[in-house]
Amino acid sequence: MEQLDIDFLFVIGNRKQKSQFIAALSEYDAHICHVIYGKGSVRSNEILKSFGLVHEQNKVIIISIIKNSNTDALIDMFNNKFSFCQPNTGIAFTIPVEKMKY
């Protein structure tokens, strides 16, 4: 069986940015974007709420298939464009697909 040149890409971020994430993924030929909605586990305290600083609890998880030649560029794009390298912004990671049975 031959080696597949694809990765699964997982993106977890703020739900409000879902459209921006999907638009950015389409620029890198990401296919089969599956969107899952979730809720973060971090709770904001009352002091932050009084200043209007509420941690975004509504999350989106996007799973897509990408060419592994695009992996580094996609991770860099999420780190730079969406500041994923900063705390509490989001995370993007890949899992290589070595073989697939069907």
MOPAC internal coordinates of N, CA, C and O (Angstrom, degrees):
PM7 1SCF
backbone

  N    0.0000 0     0.00 0     0.00 0    0    0    0
  C    1.4476 1     0.00 0     0.00 0    1    0    0
  C    1.5288 1   108.55 1     0.00 0    2    1    0
  O    1.2310 1   120.56 1   -43.81 1    3    2    1
  N    1.3124 1   116.53 1   136.19 1    3    2    1
  C    1.4557 1   120.21 1  -176.68 1    5    3    2
  C    1.5268 1   111.95 1   -81.65 1    6    5    3
  O    1.2310 1   121.17 1   -23.16 1    7    6    5
  N    1.3285 1   115.37 1   156.84 1    7    6    5
  C    1.4633 1   123.14 1   179.47 1    9    7    6
  C    1.5286 1   110.15 1   -72.76 1   10    9    7
  O    1.2310 1   120.28 1   -46.21 1   11   10    9
  N    1.3206 1   117.07 1   133.79 1   11   10    9
  C    1.4567 1   121.47 1   176.69 1   13   11   10
  C    1.5219 1   109.22 1   -87.77 1   14   13   11
  O    1.2310 1   120.29 1   -36.78 1   15   14   13
  N    1.3232 1   117.05 1   143.22 1   15   14   13
  C    1.4575 1   121.66 1  -179.99 1   17   15   14
  C    1.5211 1   110.70 1  -105.17 1   18   17   15
  O    1.2310 1   120.48 1  -131.55 1   19   18   17
  N    1.3364 1   116.69 1    48.45 1   19   18   17
  C    1.4570 1   120.72 1  -179.81 1   21   19   18
  C    1.5260 1   110.49 1  -131.26 1   22   21   19
  O    1.2310 1   121.83 1   -23.19 1   23   22   21
  N    1.3266 1   114.11 1   156.81 1   23   22   21
  C    1.4618 1   122.11 1   175.24 1   25   23   22
  C    1.5159 1   108.32 1  -129.68 1   26   25   23
  O    1.2310 1   120.83 1   -27.24 1   27   26   25
  N    1.3267 1   116.02 1   152.76 1   27   26   25
  C    1.4558 1   120.77 1   166.53 1   29   27   26
  C    1.5195 1   106.60 1   -89.00 1   30   29   27
  O    1.2310 1   120.42 1   -50.56 1   31   30   29
  N    1.3187 1   116.79 1   129.44 1   31   30   29
  C    1.4590 1   122.35 1   177.49 1   33   31   30
  C    1.5200 1   108.60 1  -107.71 1   34   33   31
  O    1.2310 1   120.55 1   -49.66 1   35   34   33
  N    1.3152 1   116.55 1   130.34 1   35   34   33
  C    1.4529 1   123.20 1   177.03 1   37   35   34
  C    1.5201 1   108.06 1  -115.38 1   38   37   35
  O    1.2310 1   120.52 1   -52.09 1   39   38   37
  N    1.3184 1   116.61 1   127.91 1   39   38   37
  C    1.4618 1   122.78 1   176.99 1   41   39   38
  C    1.5203 1   107.52 1  -123.92 1   42   41   39
  O    1.2310 1   120.64 1   -54.22 1   43   42   41
  N    1.3267 1   116.39 1   125.78 1   43   42   41
  C    1.4598 1   121.47 1   176.98 1   45   43   42
  C    1.5239 1   106.52 1  -122.67 1   46   45   43
  O    1.2310 1   120.59 1   -58.77 1   47   46   45
  N    1.3275 1   116.47 1   121.23 1   47   46   45
  C    1.4559 1   120.20 1  -177.85 1   49   47   46
  C    1.5109 1   111.66 1  -157.13 1   50   49   47
  O    1.2310 1   121.34 1     8.93 1   51   50   49
  N    1.3268 1   115.05 1  -171.07 1   51   50   49
  C    1.4624 1   120.90 1  -179.80 1   53   51   50
  C    1.5222 1   110.25 1   -69.06 1   54   53   51
  O    1.2310 1   121.12 1   -44.38 1   55   54   53
  N    1.3204 1   115.46 1   135.62 1   55   54   53
  C    1.4616 1   121.87 1  -176.52 1   57   55   54
  C    1.5279 1   111.67 1   -60.15 1   58   57   55
  O    1.2310 1   120.11 1   147.17 1   59   58   57
  N    1.3231 1   117.40 1   -32.83 1   59   58   57
  C    1.4622 1   121.09 1  -178.79 1   61   59   58
  C    1.5287 1   112.23 1   -62.19 1   62   61   59
  O    1.2310 1   119.84 1   159.29 1   63   62   61
  N    1.3208 1   117.91 1   -20.71 1   63   62   61
  C    1.4588 1   122.43 1  -177.48 1   65   63   62
  C    1.5254 1   113.46 1   -98.17 1   66   65   63
  O    1.2310 1   119.98 1  -170.82 1   67   66   65
  N    1.3208 1   117.65 1     9.18 1   67   66   65
  C    1.4656 1   121.69 1  -176.05 1   69   67   66
  C    1.5246 1   112.44 1   -52.70 1   70   69   67
  O    1.2310 1   119.93 1   130.29 1   71   70   69
  N    1.3114 1   117.73 1   -49.71 1   71   70   69
  C    1.4696 1   121.01 1  -178.47 1   73   71   70
  C    1.5171 1   111.82 1   -62.03 1   74   73   71
  O    1.2310 1   120.50 1   141.10 1   75   74   73
  N    1.3182 1   116.65 1   -38.90 1   75   74   73
  C    1.4640 1   120.67 1   178.15 1   77   75   74
  C    1.5274 1   111.03 1   -66.17 1   78   77   75
  O    1.2310 1   120.42 1   139.27 1   79   78   77
  N    1.3409 1   116.80 1   -40.73 1   79   78   77
  C    1.4673 1   120.42 1   178.01 1   81   79   78
  C    1.5284 1   110.88 1   -61.41 1   82   81   79
  O    1.2310 1   120.55 1   132.65 1   83   82   81
  N    1.3250 1   116.55 1   -47.35 1   83   82   81
  C    1.4603 1   120.49 1  -177.55 1   85   83   82
  C    1.5290 1   111.04 1   -65.97 1   86   85   83
  O    1.2310 1   120.11 1   140.50 1   87   86   85
  N    1.3301 1   117.39 1   -39.50 1   87   86   85
  C    1.4664 1   120.50 1   177.00 1   89   87   86
  C    1.5254 1   110.78 1   -62.54 1   90   89   87
  O    1.2310 1   120.28 1   138.44 1   91   90   89
  N    1.3287 1   117.07 1   -41.56 1   91   90   89
  C    1.4583 1   120.72 1   178.91 1   93   91   90
  C    1.5279 1   110.96 1   -66.61 1   94   93   91
  O    1.2310 1   120.18 1   141.23 1   95   94   93
  N    1.3387 1   117.26 1   -38.77 1   95   94   93
  C    1.4654 1   120.70 1   178.48 1   97   95   94
  C    1.5207 1   111.39 1   -64.53 1   98   97   95
  O    1.2310 1   120.09 1   142.58 1   99   98   97
  N    1.3148 1   117.43 1   -37.42 1   99   98   97
  C    1.4698 1   119.89 1  -179.10 1  101   99   98
  C    1.5220 1   111.87 1   -65.92 1  102  101   99
  O    1.2310 1   119.81 1   153.22 1  103  102  101
  N    1.3322 1   117.97 1   -26.78 1  103  102  101
  C    1.4588 1   121.55 1   176.80 1  105  103  102
  C    1.5310 1   111.76 1   -67.23 1  106  105  103
  O    1.2310 1   120.53 1   157.73 1  107  106  105
  N    1.3201 1   116.59 1   -22.27 1  107  106  105
  C    1.4643 1   121.90 1  -178.57 1  109  107  106
  C    1.5296 1   111.89 1  -108.02 1  110  109  107
  O    1.2310 1   120.05 1  -158.10 1  111  110  109
  N    1.3147 1   117.51 1    21.90 1  111  110  109
  C    1.4679 1   123.34 1   177.72 1  113  111  110
  C    1.5239 1   113.43 1    57.98 1  114  113  111
  O    1.2310 1   120.42 1  -142.80 1  115  114  113
  N    1.3281 1   116.80 1    37.20 1  115  114  113
  C    1.4619 1   120.11 1   174.46 1  117  115  114
  C    1.5223 1   107.92 1   -76.69 1  118  117  115
  O    1.2310 1   120.66 1   -45.30 1  119  118  117
  N    1.3143 1   116.34 1   134.70 1  119  118  117
  C    1.4568 1   121.54 1  -176.26 1  121  119  118
  C    1.5192 1   110.79 1  -118.28 1  122  121  119
  O    1.2310 1   121.38 1   -20.88 1  123  122  121
  N    1.3146 1   114.96 1   159.12 1  123  122  121
  C    1.4639 1   123.85 1   175.65 1  125  123  122
  C    1.5342 1   110.03 1    52.21 1  126  125  123
  O    1.2310 1   120.86 1  -116.03 1  127  126  125
  N    1.3096 1   115.97 1    63.97 1  127  126  125
  C    1.4620 1   120.70 1   176.59 1  129  127  126
  C    1.5187 1   109.30 1   -78.90 1  130  129  127
  O    1.2310 1   121.00 1   -60.81 1  131  130  129
  N    1.3039 1   115.70 1   119.19 1  131  130  129
  C    1.4616 1   121.74 1   177.99 1  133  131  130
  C    1.5236 1   106.87 1  -108.64 1  134  133  131
  O    1.2310 1   120.21 1   -54.76 1  135  134  133
  N    1.3202 1   117.20 1   125.24 1  135  134  133
  C    1.4611 1   122.15 1  -175.95 1  137  135  134
  C    1.5204 1   109.98 1  -107.41 1  138  137  135
  O    1.2310 1   121.19 1   -49.15 1  139  138  137
  N    1.3270 1   115.34 1   130.85 1  139  138  137
  C    1.4613 1   122.54 1   177.88 1  141  139  138
  C    1.5293 1   107.00 1  -126.45 1  142  141  139
  O    1.2310 1   120.60 1   -45.06 1  143  142  141
  N    1.3285 1   116.46 1   134.94 1  143  142  141
  C    1.4593 1   120.25 1   178.22 1  145  143  142
  C    1.5148 1   109.96 1   -98.17 1  146  145  143
  O    1.2310 1   121.18 1   -38.93 1  147  146  145
  N    1.3330 1   115.35 1   141.07 1  147  146  145
  C    1.4539 1   120.02 1  -179.58 1  149  147  146
  C    1.5092 1   110.91 1  -144.11 1  150  149  147
  O    1.2310 1   121.19 1     0.86 1  151  150  149
  N    1.3069 1   115.33 1  -179.14 1  151  150  149
  C    1.4553 1   121.44 1   179.64 1  153  151  150
  C    1.5200 1   107.75 1  -132.78 1  154  153  151
  O    1.2310 1   120.80 1   -50.19 1  155  154  153
  N    1.3378 1   116.07 1   129.81 1  155  154  153
  C    1.4597 1   121.40 1   179.77 1  157  155  154
  C    1.5171 1   111.42 1   -69.18 1  158  157  155
  O    1.2310 1   120.59 1   -18.59 1  159  158  157
  N    1.3163 1   116.47 1   161.41 1  159  158  157
  C    1.4581 1   121.01 1  -176.50 1  161  159  158
  C    1.5208 1   113.09 1   -98.07 1  162  161  159
  O    1.2310 1   119.26 1   172.85 1  163  162  161
  N    1.3376 1   119.01 1    -7.15 1  163  162  161
  C    1.4571 1   121.69 1  -178.80 1  165  163  162
  C    1.5229 1   109.24 1   -78.27 1  166  165  163
  O    1.2310 1   120.52 1   -47.99 1  167  166  165
  N    1.3189 1   116.61 1   132.01 1  167  166  165
  C    1.4621 1   122.29 1   179.28 1  169  167  166
  C    1.5320 1   108.88 1  -105.68 1  170  169  167
  O    1.2310 1   120.42 1   -42.96 1  171  170  169
  N    1.3115 1   116.81 1   137.04 1  171  170  169
  C    1.4593 1   121.33 1   176.47 1  173  171  170
  C    1.5232 1   109.28 1   -81.99 1  174  173  171
  O    1.2310 1   120.86 1   -34.26 1  175  174  173
  N    1.3285 1   115.96 1   145.74 1  175  174  173
  C    1.4568 1   117.52 1   177.65 1  177  175  174
  C    1.5251 1   110.14 1   -90.70 1  178  177  175
  O    1.2310 1   120.30 1   -11.01 1  179  178  177
  N    1.3014 1   117.02 1   168.99 1  179  178  177
  C    1.4654 1   122.74 1  -173.76 1  181  179  178
  C    1.5283 1   112.23 1   -66.07 1  182  181  179
  O    1.2310 1   119.38 1   147.69 1  183  182  181
  N    1.3171 1   118.78 1   -32.31 1  183  182  181
  C    1.4649 1   120.82 1   179.67 1  185  183  182
  C    1.5173 1   110.04 1   -65.05 1  186  185  183
  O    1.2310 1   120.02 1   135.23 1  187  186  185
  N    1.3316 1   117.56 1   -44.77 1  187  186  185
  C    1.4622 1   120.00 1   177.97 1  189  187  186
  C    1.5255 1   110.92 1   -62.65 1  190  189  187
  O    1.2310 1   120.29 1   138.85 1  191  190  189
  N    1.3195 1   117.05 1   -41.15 1  191  190  189
  C    1.4668 1   120.78 1   179.38 1  193  191  190
  C    1.5256 1   111.43 1   -61.40 1  194  193  191
  O    1.2310 1   120.04 1   141.99 1  195  194  193
  N    1.3288 1   117.54 1   -38.01 1  195  194  193
  C    1.4638 1   120.40 1  -178.60 1  197  195  194
  C    1.5267 1   111.84 1   -65.17 1  198  197  195
  O    1.2310 1   120.02 1   153.82 1  199  198  197
  N    1.3299 1   117.57 1   -26.18 1  199  198  197
  C    1.4643 1   121.21 1   176.58 1  201  199  198
  C    1.5292 1   112.28 1   -94.10 1  202  201  199
  O    1.2310 1   120.51 1  -176.92 1  203  202  201
  N    1.3272 1   116.63 1     3.08 1  203  202  201
  C    1.4520 1   120.17 1   179.69 1  205  203  202
  C    1.5204 1   113.39 1    79.14 1  206  205  203
  O    1.2310 1   120.03 1  -163.83 1  207  206  205
  N    1.3105 1   117.55 1    16.17 1  207  206  205
  C    1.4630 1   122.30 1  -179.78 1  209  207  206
  C    1.5226 1   109.25 1  -103.50 1  210  209  207
  O    1.2310 1   120.62 1   -93.59 1  211  210  209
  N    1.2959 1   116.43 1    86.41 1  211  210  209
  C    1.4595 1   121.47 1  -177.76 1  213  211  210
  C    1.5238 1   108.89 1  -106.82 1  214  213  211
  O    1.2310 1   121.01 1   -52.44 1  215  214  213
  N    1.3053 1   115.67 1   127.56 1  215  214  213
  C    1.4638 1   121.24 1   177.29 1  217  215  214
  C    1.5277 1   109.20 1   -65.17 1  218  217  215
  O    1.2310 1   120.38 1   -47.06 1  219  218  217
  N    1.3223 1   116.88 1   132.94 1  219  218  217
  C    1.4645 1   121.93 1  -179.58 1  221  219  218
  C    1.5314 1   109.46 1   -70.43 1  222  221  219
  O    1.2310 1   120.58 1   -64.60 1  223  222  221
  N    1.3378 1   116.50 1   115.40 1  223  222  221
  C    1.4545 1   120.59 1  -178.96 1  225  223  222
  C    1.5157 1   112.50 1   -93.93 1  226  225  223
  O    1.2310 1   119.45 1   156.99 1  227  226  225
  N    1.3230 1   118.65 1   -23.01 1  227  226  225
  C    1.4589 1   121.17 1  -178.29 1  229  227  226
  C    1.5192 1   110.20 1   -79.91 1  230  229  227
  O    1.2310 1   120.70 1   -61.39 1  231  230  229
  N    1.3020 1   116.26 1   118.61 1  231  230  229
  C    1.4567 1   122.35 1  -174.92 1  233  231  230
  C    1.5268 1   111.17 1  -115.06 1  234  233  231
  O    1.2310 1   121.66 1   -20.82 1  235  234  233
  N    1.3180 1   114.43 1   159.18 1  235  234  233
  C    1.4560 1   121.40 1   173.05 1  237  235  234
  C    1.5272 1   107.12 1  -126.33 1  238  237  235
  O    1.2310 1   121.17 1   -40.42 1  239  238  237
  N    1.3175 1   115.36 1   139.58 1  239  238  237
  C    1.4619 1   121.96 1   175.24 1  241  239  238
  C    1.5189 1   106.17 1  -117.65 1  242  241  239
  O    1.2310 1   120.66 1   -57.81 1  243  242  241
  N    1.3191 1   116.34 1   122.19 1  243  242  241
  C    1.4639 1   121.23 1   179.98 1  245  243  242
  C    1.5170 1   107.69 1  -116.16 1  246  245  243
  O    1.2310 1   120.90 1   -53.36 1  247  246  245
  N    1.3240 1   115.89 1   126.64 1  247  246  245
  C    1.4633 1   122.22 1   178.33 1  249  247  246
  C    1.5219 1   106.89 1  -116.25 1  250  249  247
  O    1.2310 1   120.80 1   -50.94 1  251  250  249
  N    1.3253 1   116.08 1   129.06 1  251  250  249
  C    1.4646 1   119.04 1   179.52 1  253  251  250
  C    1.5217 1   109.97 1  -144.53 1  254  253  251
  O    1.2310 1   121.49 1   -13.19 1  255  254  253
  N    1.3084 1   114.76 1   166.81 1  255  254  253
  C    1.4567 1   122.14 1   177.79 1  257  255  254
  C    1.5207 1   107.72 1  -105.91 1  258  257  255
  O    1.2310 1   120.83 1   -51.01 1  259  258  257
  N    1.3382 1   116.02 1   128.99 1  259  258  257
  C    1.4609 1   120.53 1  -179.43 1  261  259  258
  C    1.5257 1   109.78 1  -130.80 1  262  261  259
  O    1.2310 1   120.79 1   -21.32 1  263  262  261
  N    1.3281 1   116.09 1   158.68 1  263  262  261
  C    1.4625 1   120.77 1   171.36 1  265  263  262
  C    1.5134 1   107.32 1   -71.30 1  266  265  263
  O    1.2310 1   120.38 1   -43.32 1  267  266  265
  N    1.3359 1   116.88 1   136.68 1  267  266  265
  C    1.4594 1   117.19 1  -177.77 1  269  267  266
  C    1.5252 1   112.91 1   -67.88 1  270  269  267
  O    1.2310 1   119.78 1   166.53 1  271  270  269
  N    1.3256 1   118.02 1   -13.47 1  271  270  269
  C    1.4626 1   120.69 1   173.97 1  273  271  270
  C    1.5323 1   111.31 1   -71.56 1  274  273  271
  O    1.2310 1   119.96 1   162.37 1  275  274  273
  N    1.3455 1   117.67 1   -17.63 1  275  274  273
  C    1.4684 1   122.15 1   178.74 1  277  275  274
  C    1.5285 1   112.99 1   -97.03 1  278  277  275
  O    1.2310 1   119.89 1   176.26 1  279  278  277
  N    1.3086 1   117.81 1    -3.74 1  279  278  277
  C    1.4641 1   121.63 1  -172.87 1  281  279  278
  C    1.5244 1   112.25 1   -58.01 1  282  281  279
  O    1.2310 1   119.78 1   126.05 1  283  282  281
  N    1.3127 1   118.02 1   -53.95 1  283  282  281
  C    1.4618 1   120.68 1  -176.93 1  285  283  282
  C    1.5228 1   111.70 1   -61.60 1  286  285  283
  O    1.2310 1   120.25 1   137.97 1  287  286  285
  N    1.3257 1   117.13 1   -42.03 1  287  286  285
  C    1.4617 1   121.01 1  -179.77 1  289  287  286
  C    1.5318 1   111.05 1   -64.23 1  290  289  287
  O    1.2310 1   120.22 1   140.67 1  291  290  289
  N    1.3286 1   117.19 1   -39.33 1  291  290  289
  C    1.4692 1   120.54 1   179.27 1  293  291  290
  C    1.5204 1   111.89 1   -67.10 1  294  293  291
  O    1.2310 1   120.06 1   135.34 1  295  294  293
  N    1.3055 1   117.50 1   -44.66 1  295  294  293
  C    1.4661 1   120.61 1   178.88 1  297  295  294
  C    1.5254 1   109.84 1   -62.62 1  298  297  295
  O    1.2310 1   119.98 1   136.62 1  299  298  297
  N    1.3392 1   117.65 1   -43.38 1  299  298  297
  C    1.4700 1   121.31 1   176.84 1  301  299  298
  C    1.5199 1   111.28 1   -61.19 1  302  301  299
  O    1.2310 1   120.30 1   139.33 1  303  302  301
  N    1.3313 1   117.04 1   -40.67 1  303  302  301
  C    1.4576 1   120.85 1   179.69 1  305  303  302
  C    1.5269 1   110.85 1   -61.78 1  306  305  303
  O    1.2310 1   119.85 1   135.19 1  307  306  305
  N    1.3409 1   117.90 1   -44.81 1  307  306  305
  C    1.4589 1   120.01 1   179.16 1  309  307  306
  C    1.5275 1   111.19 1   -66.20 1  310  309  307
  O    1.2310 1   120.07 1   143.29 1  311  310  309
  N    1.3215 1   117.47 1   -36.71 1  311  310  309
  C    1.4682 1   120.10 1   177.66 1  313  311  310
  C    1.5200 1   111.55 1   -66.11 1  314  313  311
  O    1.2310 1   119.97 1   140.11 1  315  314  313
  N    1.3314 1   117.66 1   -39.89 1  315  314  313
  C    1.4624 1   121.09 1  -176.18 1  317  315  314
  C    1.5273 1   112.82 1   -85.64 1  318  317  315
  O    1.2310 1   119.93 1   128.49 1  319  318  317
  N    1.3180 1   117.73 1   -51.51 1  319  318  317
  C    1.4635 1   121.70 1  -174.28 1  321  319  318
  C    1.5257 1   112.81 1   -72.67 1  322  321  319
  O    1.2310 1   120.28 1   141.27 1  323  322  321
  N    1.3311 1   117.07 1   -38.73 1  323  322  321
  C    1.4593 1   121.27 1  -176.54 1  325  323  322
  C    1.5323 1   112.62 1  -110.81 1  326  325  323
  O    1.2310 1   120.13 1  -172.16 1  327  326  325
  N    1.3162 1   117.37 1     7.84 1  327  326  325
  C    1.4766 1   123.69 1   176.85 1  329  327  326
  C    1.5217 1   113.02 1    56.67 1  330  329  327
  O    1.2310 1   120.21 1  -142.85 1  331  330  329
  N    1.3195 1   117.20 1    37.15 1  331  330  329
  C    1.4610 1   120.57 1   179.46 1  333  331  330
  C    1.5285 1   112.37 1   -64.56 1  334  333  331
  O    1.2310 1   119.68 1   164.97 1  335  334  333
  N    1.3223 1   118.22 1   -15.03 1  335  334  333
  C    1.4633 1   120.16 1   177.74 1  337  335  334
  C    1.5329 1   111.28 1   -77.74 1  338  337  335
  O    1.2310 1   120.27 1   171.36 1  339  338  337
  N    1.3468 1   117.09 1    -8.64 1  339  338  337
  C    1.4612 1   122.51 1   177.01 1  341  339  338
  C    1.5316 1   109.35 1   -92.75 1  342  341  339
  O    1.2310 1   119.75 1   -29.66 1  343  342  341
  N    1.3321 1   118.07 1   150.34 1  343  342  341
  C    1.4669 1   120.55 1   178.82 1  345  343  342
  C    1.5291 1   112.21 1   -62.78 1  346  345  343
  O    1.2310 1   120.73 1   -32.37 1  347  346  345
  N    1.3305 1   116.21 1   147.63 1  347  346  345
  C    1.4656 1   124.76 1   173.66 1  349  347  346
  C    1.5230 1   114.30 1    62.72 1  350  349  347
  O    1.2310 1   119.59 1  -150.46 1  351  350  349
  N    1.3250 1   118.39 1    29.54 1  351  350  349
  C    1.4600 1   120.46 1   178.31 1  353  351  350
  C    1.5213 1   111.66 1  -111.34 1  354  353  351
  O    1.2310 1   120.19 1   139.64 1  355  354  353
  N    1.3030 1   117.24 1   -40.36 1  355  354  353
  C    1.4529 1   121.53 1  -179.61 1  357  355  354
  C    1.5116 1   110.62 1   159.61 1  358  357  355
  O    1.2310 1   121.55 1    -2.53 1  359  358  357
  N    1.3076 1   114.63 1   177.47 1  359  358  357
  C    1.4621 1   120.46 1   179.02 1  361  359  358
  C    1.5230 1   108.38 1  -145.91 1  362  361  359
  O    1.2310 1   121.25 1   -37.16 1  363  362  361
  N    1.3134 1   115.22 1   142.84 1  363  362  361
  C    1.4638 1   121.70 1   174.79 1  365  363  362
  C    1.5240 1   107.28 1  -133.63 1  366  365  363
  O    1.2310 1   120.71 1   -46.99 1  367  366  365
  N    1.3347 1   116.25 1   133.01 1  367  366  365
  C    1.4634 1   120.38 1   178.63 1  369  367  366
  C    1.5183 1   109.04 1  -149.90 1  370  369  367
  O    1.2310 1   120.94 1   -17.87 1  371  370  369
  N    1.3117 1   115.80 1   162.13 1  371  370  369
  C    1.4593 1   121.00 1  -179.07 1  373  371  370
  C    1.5202 1   110.79 1  -123.99 1  374  373  371
  O    1.2310 1   121.85 1   -23.48 1  375  374  373
  N    1.3155 1   114.07 1   156.52 1  375  374  373
  C    1.4607 1   122.27 1   172.68 1  377  375  374
  C    1.5237 1   106.45 1  -128.68 1  378  377  375
  O    1.2310 1   119.79 1   -57.69 1  379  378  377
  N    1.3347 1   118.01 1   122.31 1  379  378  377
  C    1.4639 1   119.38 1  -178.99 1  381  379  378
  C    1.5257 1   111.94 1   -68.97 1  382  381  379
  O    1.2310 1   121.13 1   -35.65 1  383  382  381
  N    1.3126 1   115.44 1   144.35 1  383  382  381
  C    1.4564 1   122.01 1   175.97 1  385  383  382
  C    1.5284 1   106.34 1  -106.75 1  386  385  383
  O    1.2310 1   120.76 1   -71.01 1  387  386  385
  N    1.3177 1   116.15 1   108.99 1  387  386  385
  C    1.4637 1   119.58 1  -177.13 1  389  387  386
  C    1.5159 1   112.50 1   -87.86 1  390  389  387
  O    1.2310 1   120.71 1   141.81 1  391  390  389
  N    1.3134 1   116.24 1   -38.19 1  391  390  389
  C    1.4583 1   119.68 1   176.40 1  393  391  390
  C    1.5030 1   109.47 1  -154.91 1  394  393  391
  O    1.2310 1   121.73 1   -22.83 1  395  394  393
  N    1.3015 1   114.29 1   157.17 1  395  394  393
  C    1.4555 1   120.27 1  -176.62 1  397  395  394
  C    1.5313 1   107.54 1  -138.88 1  398  397  395
  O    1.2310 1   120.85 1   -48.83 1  399  398  397
  N    1.3163 1   115.98 1   131.17 1  399  398  397
  C    1.4573 1   119.99 1   176.93 1  401  399  398
  C    1.5060 1   108.69 1  -106.54 1  402  401  399
  O    1.2310 1   120.67 1   -38.86 1  403  402  401
  N    1.3185 1   116.32 1   141.14 1  403  402  401
  C    1.4567 1   120.92 1   178.79 1  405  403  402
  C    1.5000 1   109.77 1  -145.58 1  406  405  403
  O    1.2310 1   120.10 1   180.00 1  407  406  405

